[in-house]
Amino acid sequence: MYFGSLKLYIGGQLIEANNGGKQTILCPANEKPIAEVAWADETDAQKALEAALEGFKYWSGLSLSKRTEWMSKLRTAILEKEALLRQAIIHEMGKTYDGSYEDIEAITNALEFYPKAMADVKDEAIPDQENTHRHVMVHQAAGVAVAYLAWNFPLLNVGFKIGPALASGCSLIIKPSEISPVSSYLLGEILHDINFPVGVINILTGPPEKVATTMTKSNIPSVVTMIGSTKTGKQVIADSSSSIKKLSMELGGNAPFIVFDDADMNAAIDLAIGIKFGNCGQICVAANRFFVHENIYDDFLTSYVDRVRKLKLGFGKDSDGDMGPLVNRQGQKRMKDIVSDAITKGATIETGGKIPEDFDKGYWFEPTVLSNVTTDMVAYQQETFGPIAPIFKFKTDEEALELANDTEYGLASYLFTKNVERQARFANELQFGEVQINGVKYAIYLPHGGIKNSGIGHDCSVLALDDYLIKKRVTTTI
């Protein structure tokens, strides 16, 4: 499927890049061109900043009810273009058809949830102890927000930013990843078609050293938010110091998946399949290291490997595939390197471990399970971001906690045990922003955020509004 030549969306207009540059986007499943996108530079980034500044002046002056009307109109327009947007996501990411729905669900839910959440944000009265003054803490939109987004969930990531930014009264510049910008550029066309207020949302991508650096170092943004790697997050923080900005970042993860001998093993294996091989393992909250109690290790490994071997590769609407490809050649090579490192250091490939023979095009890699894994392996030390499941054996609660927390990251963690006291202990001692026990749930109304090198602030829930609002104390003499 080919989506044509796509333009930047800046200041309410669809425009070519300043230098006329374009970039061809390839489908990771077959390496076929799917679109040419306008490739922005420093001049385009500056245009977007100036447009967003003007857009903020207008948007922040609208009532919440008026902002809600526009957000509802955008939501309706997205749903009308759902089929096209899902095809774009499938072809730019290599997702399965079912996998593409999560993006649509997330962005439409965000556009519906955040106006209601913002309506619940109330000014806060502060009692005056001497009864001489009245004090009120009021909430106001912070200003222009710049959002840098990861490639793994193109429109879900947009939704996590566009919902709270618009509801709070901020204008927004969206820079999708250079790898998967097609669906975001199509969103620009939707915004243009419905005559969304000028400058309130702007969409462009291009080389980070030109586009992102220009915007991050500018004094115009009041908020810089991103979803991406810890390495990129550190660079953005450094670049942002040209002025004092609010920062919100969801960064890397190295999630532990802990299964005790009293767990519901079937439930654990079900989740261990979905949370590892969904989106080809390219999920920030994907289970990265599996720790299984020695009493059930052999049974767990046998059952898990059997389930993994039944997974089918494929992508798109007409496929019954359970897992698509990796996003690019670099990701595919990384999987080969991780497996090679593990084998060199004594691991065993239980299944997978290579590029499938019958997929000669695209960036495919077999669903892989490794056993006899040790802590000196890359599969333990770094975020895999791919379809490799390393299985570790542990004996005691203390050992499981020590292994799970032995990482610089702190995003998601998973625990399976029926022991209530153990649940309480691990919930307290696991050093992660999320501890999911005996199952998993994510929703737009539930906070999503990490600690340590996994980020600051939150996506989803009412907490996300904090990133786009400032508090001002108003004191009046009685």
Secondary structure, DSSP 8 states (H G I E B T S, - for coil): ----EE-EEETTEEE--TT--EEEEE-TTT--EEEEEE---HHHHHHHHHHHHHHHHHHTTS-HHHHHHHHHHHHHHHHHTHHHHHHHHHHHH--BHHHHHHHHHHHHHHHHHHHHHHHT---EEE--TTSSEEEEEEEEE--EEEEE--SSSHHHHHHHHHHHHHHHT-EEEEE--SSS-HHHHHHHHHHHHTT--TTTEEE----TTTHHHHHHHSSSEEEEEEES-HHHHHHHHHHGGGS--EEEEE----EEEEE-TTS-HHHHHHHHHHHHHGGGG--TT-EEEEEEETTTHHHHHHHHHHHHHT--B--BTT---SB---SSHHHHHHHHHHHHHHHHTT-EEEE--S--TT--SS-----EEEES--TTSHHHHS---SSEEEEEEE-SHHHHHHHHH-SSEESEEEEE---HHHHHHHHHH--SSEEEESS----TTS-B--EETTEES-BSTGGGGGGGEEEEEEEEE-
